[in-house]
């Protein structure tokens, strides 16, 4: 029996809408200027009212003519209202995004190429209606914390999938393994290759499959859109366009499958090495972002490796990749998706948690020596940085605001020359126990912009004021040395639960001040 015949569909995700592709209204308007339409409506509307009044005055008894006039008036009124709605609606669409959608609609999208209905990005909350074939493992009924998604195809040279799966499991502790699910999509149409890979995976990782931590899936070729004869954007050769377009569809189907498996999802490639205890680091980072809006958190600077999403965003992202599958590479589409959901800035954390290890690309077996020089394989001490309000009375330069120093993002606070008594303050949402504090000022490029004379203080007894919450009592822990401050065993030196922390300038300086990073490790959460 051929291997493919053993792959029976075991799951079919429902789709909320059936039928051909429906584009947003503003992609079908032609070339008519909207301002002219709006002006025309304003002119025609009063005329229509006068026309009706005139007809009813002189032809009151002629019911037939009155009906015709009413129909004429209502027709004009409906057209005017439609044009006004189009004009107002476009005021809320960014010009760049409108242009992208128009070009895509005009040149690319063909309803016959899709098996699902797409109306608008904001409505992409339903699953894509396709059948998945389980090749190994099945999902557990209980949601996990993180799903790790991998899509793999047959390579002409090299095969790193097994090493990638091995790295994920080996670099995770027993407790971390309880909170992750790994989904591997074998996306090649060569059923013989898929059969061999399933056997290898099942033999090497049988206990993870039994425990529900590893699932292997496949989507039949019949569910894929047309992959031949696509437009050659960026002068790419036809085979490369086909490769990257199929890759977008592969990831769309993978995201669609993973949408309900966990709270968060991280995207990896099939040739990646993981940092030790990467999940613990990811959890700390997510906790530190509580209360702030984000779409994508990045744990690597290479392509789409290490991109983290809320699982509730996966259906929209899957639809988005599928709609624009032939437009551009996946990593570019991910950037557009992030921007459309109003996250303008990249939120990337250092050191990187994932490293590219493949030497040969899955495209034609070409050499690919890309490496992330921010990657650290061994576990590193990531700060907790509990939720807090940040403020300063220093003169901030441009958009280098206070919040940029209090995270693992590769950004910093930058202020103009500070004076004696200036401060950078942190007010924690809840009183905390602190075990370690580390503050670094200046950068490699601007080594003079350090805090030359300063002290670090912690406070208690919060009170409200016109300018916000603040502490009434402070304890000085020590002075800055060479622009830096570091102290351990803080919980043994401070007897109270800490509600505030501040960096105090003790002497004016001529140089500007960069606070590169503020790192806080907690020992326990206060019971207060």
N, C-alpha and C positions, 0 to 999 in steps of 0.2 A: 504493500500500500504506500503511495507517495506520502511524503511527510506533510504536504499541504492539506491532504484530505483529513488529517487528524485534528486540524485546527477548526473546531466548530465554534461559531459565535456564541459567547456566553453572556454578553451584555449588550444592551442597546439603550443608549441614553436618549430620552425624549427631547424633541425639538418643539418649541412653543409655536412655531409658525412654519408652514409648508409653502412651496411655490417658488417662482423665479425671484431673482435679485431685485429688490426695490431700493433705489438710491434716494438719498435725502432730496427734498424738493429743490433746494438751491443748486443742485447739480444739473437741472434740466431746463434752465431758464433761457438758454440762447445768449445772444449778444446784445439784447436791448438794454439801454442804460436805465438803471433803476430810478435815478433822479427825474428823468423825463417821464417815466411812468407815473411817479408820484405827483408831479405837476399836472399831468394830463388828468389824473383822477380828481384833483382839486378843481380843475376847470369844468370837467364834465358833470360832477355831482350837482352843483347848483343848477346847471342847465337842465338836468334831468328833472329836478323838482319843478322848475318853471314850466317845462314842457308838459308835465303831468297836470299842473294847475290849469294851464291854458286849455288842454284837452277836456278836462272835466268841466270847465266853465261853459264851453260852447257845444259840447257833445254830451251833456249830462244824460240826455234821454237815449243816447245811442249806446246801448250796452255793449254791443260788439266792439265798437271803437274804444270804449273805456277798457275792456278786457285787454285789447291789443296794447293800449297805452300802459296798462299796469304791467303786462309782461315785459314790455320794452324797458320800463323803468326799473323793474326788479333785476332784469338782466344786466343793465348798466351798473346798478348798485352792487350786485354780487361781484362783477369784474373789478370795480373800484376797490371794494373791500379786500379782494384777493391780492391785488397789486400792493395795497397799503400794508397788508400782512407780510408780503415778501420783503418790502422795503424795510419794515421795522425789524423783521427777523434777522436780516443780514447785518444789522447794526451790532449784533451780539457775536458775530463770527469773525475771528481774526482774519485779516486779509491774506496772510500767508497760508493759513489752513484752507481758506476758500479756494485759493489758486491750486493747491495740491489736490483737493477733492475734484475740482473741475477738470483738471488735466487727466486725472486718473479715470474719471467717468467718461471723458470724451474719447480717450485713446486706448484704455485698457479693459475696462470691466465688460464682460459679456455674460448675460444672464444664464446662457446655456452651459457655462463652465462651472456653475455652482449647483449644489444639491440642497442648499439651505437658504433661508431668507434673511437678508440684512437690511435693516431700516435706518438705524442711527446708532452711533457708538454708545449713547447713553442707554439704549434699550438692549444692548448685547448682554443680557443677564442669563439667558437660557442656554442649555447645552446644545452642542452640535449633534445632529441626529445621525450617528454612525455606529456601526457594530464593531466592538473590539474582540479580538481573540486572545484569551488567556493562554499563554504558553507555559507559564509556571507561576504558582502562587495565586492567591486571591486576597482582596482587601479585607481588613478586619472591620467589624461594625463600629469600633471605637475610633474616634478621630485622634490622630497623633499631633504633635506640635509642629513638625516639619516634614515636608515631602521633598525628596531630592529627585529631580527628573533628569534622565539621560536618554538621548536618542542616538542610535548607532546604525551605521550602514557598513556594507562590505568594503574593505579598503584594498587597493591594489598592492600596497606595501604596509606592513606592520598591522598589529591589532592590539589595542591598548585597553579594550573594554574590561577584560577580567581584572587587570591591574587597577583600573579605576574603581571598580566595585570593591576590590580587596582593600584599597586605601580608605574608602569611606567607612568600612566596618572596623578595620584595624585601628584607625585613628579616633574611634569613638569608645568611650567607657561603657561599662555594662548598663549604667543608669541612663546614659545618653541613647543607647540602642533602643531603650523602651519608648523613646519619644520620636523616632524617625521611621519613615517609610521610604524605600528606594524603589522607584519605578523605572524600569528599562524598557524602552520601546525599540524593538528590532524593526527598523524602517526600510529594510532592503526588500525588493520584490523577488529576490532569489530565495525560493523556499528551501532549497538544499542548504544554503548558508545559514538561514534562520534555524533550521533543524539542528545543525552542528553546534551553533552557539547556545541553543537552549540546553542541549545535552551537557556542554561544558559548564554552563552556569549552574545547572541543577546538581552536577556532581561536586563542584567546588563550594557551593553556598547552600547546600541542602538544608542545614539547620536554620538559616535565616529565612528561607522560603517557608519552612514549616512554622516558624514563629510569626509569620505575617509581615516580616520586615522587608522582603524582596518580592517584587511582582514583575513579571516579564509579559509584555503585550505586543500585539501586532495589529495593524490596520490593513485590510485587503486593498489591493490596488484600485478596485472598482470605486472606492470612495474618494479617490484623488481627482482634482480638477485636471484640465488639459495642461500638459507640461511641455508640449512641442509647439514650435512656431510662435513663441512669445516674443514680445518686443525687446530688442537688445538695448536696454538702458546702459548708459555709460560706456557704450562701444564694447561691452563684454561679448566674447564669443558665444555662440548659441549653446554649446554644451555647458558653459559656466552659468548662463542664465537658467538653464534647466536645472542644474545642480542646486543653485541657491534658492530657486523658486520651490523646488521640492522640499528643501530643508525647512523653509518657512511653513509649509503644510505639515511636515513631520512634527514640528514643535507646536503648531496649532492643535493637532490631534492629541499630543502628549499633555498639553496644558488642559485641554478639555477633559481628559480622563482624570487628572489629578485635582480637579477643582474642589472636591468634597472630601478629600482624604485627610486634611490637616488644617491647621490655622495659617500656616505660612508655607511658601514654596520657594525653593532655590533651584536655579537653572545651572546645569553643568554640561560640559562636553564629555565625550567618551574617552578622552585621553588626558585626565586630570589627576593630580595628586593633592591630597588634603592635608591641612595643618592639624596637629594634634588637638583633640578636644574642640574642634571647630564649632560644634553645636553650642557648647557653653558660652563661647565668645559671641555667637550670633544672638543668643538669648539675652546676654548682657547689653548688647547694642540695642536690641529692640526695646528693652526695658528703659534704657536711657533716652529713647525717642518718644516715650509715652507723653501724650498731650500735644504732640506736634504732628503735622500732616506730612505724609510721605507716600509715594507710589512705589519707588524703587530704591532699595539700599544695595550698594555695590561692595562686594568683598574681593574683587579682583579688578584690575584695569585692562584685562584682555577680553575683547569681544563681548560675548554674552555669558562668559564664565562667571559664576558667583553672583548673579543678579537675583535679589530676593524680593518677593511680592507677597502681599496679602492674598490668601486663597480666594477671597471673594472677588478679586479683580481678574482672576484667571479666565472666566468665561468671556469677558470683554476683550482681553488680550488675545485669546484664541480666535475670536471672530475677526479681530483687527489684523492679525497675521494672515488669516485666510483670505480676507478681502483684498489685501494689498500684497499677496504672496509673490507676484511677479514684478513688483516695483523696484525693490532694492534688497540688499542683504538683511538678515534677521537683526543684527546688532543695530543697524540704522533704524529699522522699524521700531525697535524697543525705545530708542531715543525719542522718536516722534510720539509714541504712546505716552511716555512719561510727560512730555510737554503738553499734550492734549488734555491730560488729567491735572494740569496746573502745577506740576513740580518743575520749576524752571532750572534749578541748580542741581548739579550732580552731587549725590550724597555717597561718597566713597570712603571706606574705612581702611586704615593702615595699622599694622601690616596686613597684607593680603592673606586670605585663608586658603586660597586655591591656586595651584600652579599648573600651567600647561606642560605636559611631559612628552607629548607625541613628537616624533621627529618627521614623520611623513603625514601629509594632509590627507583627509578623506577625499579630496578633489584631485583625481588623477595621480595620487601618490606623490604629489610635489613636496619638496622639502619645506618644512615649517619649523623654524628654530625659535619662534617667539617665546620669550620668558618674561615673567613678572618679577622685576627686581625688588618689589616690595614684599615678596612672599617670605614667610618664616615658617619652616616646617615644625619646629618644636613649639610647644604651647608657650604663649607669652601672657604676661600678667595684665589682663585688660581691666581697666578701672570700672567701678560701678557707676560713678557719677549719677547719683540719685536725682530725681526730678527737682528742679529749683527755678526760681526767678533770678534773673541776672540784671544788674544795673551798674552804671558808673557815672561819675560826674566829670570824667575826663572828656576832652574834645576829640570825638571820634573822627577818623579820617575815612571819608567816602562811606562805603558799605561794609567796612571791617568792624561790624558791631560786636558787642560784648558776647553774644551767644556763640560766636565762632571759636572762642577759646575753650569752651566747656563741652567738648565732644572729641570723638576720635577722628573726625573729618579733617582732611589735610587743609585746614584754613586756620586763621588766627585773628585775634583782636589787634587793632592798630590805632594808636592815639597820638595826637600831637604832644609836644613836650609837656610832661606833667609837672605840677607844682606841689609843694609841701601840703599835705592834707588831702590831696586827691586820692580816690579809692576806686577799687573794682569790687563790687559786692555780690554775694551769693546768699539768697534766702531759700532754704530748703522747704519743700512742701510739708514735710514732717520732720520732727526732731530725729537725729540719727546718731549712731555710734560710729566713729571713724577710726580705722586702724592705720591708714597710711594716707599721706598727702604729698603730691609732687606738682610743682609749678615750674614751667620752663618759659623764659622770656628770650626774645631775639630769635633770629633764624640764621641759617648758614649764609644766606645772601646778605643779610643785614645784621651783622654781629654787633654793631654799635647800638642797636635799638633795644637794649636790655634795661631792666630796672636796676639802676645803680645803687639806690638807697631806698630800701623798703622793708616792710615787716608783714608777717602773716598773722592774723588774729581770728579767733573763733568766738561766737557769741551765743547767748541764751536770752530767755525772757522776751519773746516777740510781742510788740505792740503795733497797733495800726496808726497810721498818720496820713496826712494829706498826700504825701509822696509815696505811700504804700507801706507794706509791712517792714519792720526793722527790729533789730535787737537792741536792748537797752544796756546790756552788759557785755564787755568783750575781754577776752584773755589773750595776751600776746604769746604766741608759740615760739617765735624766733625771727631772725633777720635773714634777708636774701644775701646769698654769697655768689658773686660772679653772675648775677642775674637769675639764679635758680634757688628754689627752696624744696627741700625734701625732708620728711620726718616719718618715722615708723612708730609703732606702739602708741599711737595717739590716744587710744582708749584708756591707756594706763596713766597718761599724763593729764587728761581732761576728765574730771569726775562727773560732769553734767552731760546731758544729751545736747548735741550741737544743733542749733537752729539756723545759725548764720556763719558765714566765713567771709573775710575780706582781705584784700591785698591793699596795704596802706603805703602811700608814698611819703617817706620821712624827710626827703630833701629834694628841692627842685633840681631839674636837670635840663640841659639844652637839647639833648637827643630825644627823638621820638621814642615811643614805647610800643613794643610788640609783645603781647602775651600769647605765646605759641600754643601752650596747652595747660589745662588745669585738670589734674587727675586725682580722683578721690576713691579710696577703697573703704567699704563699710564692713564692720565686723558683725553687726546685727542691727535689726530695725528696732527703734525704741518702742516700748509698749505704751508710750503716752499718746 
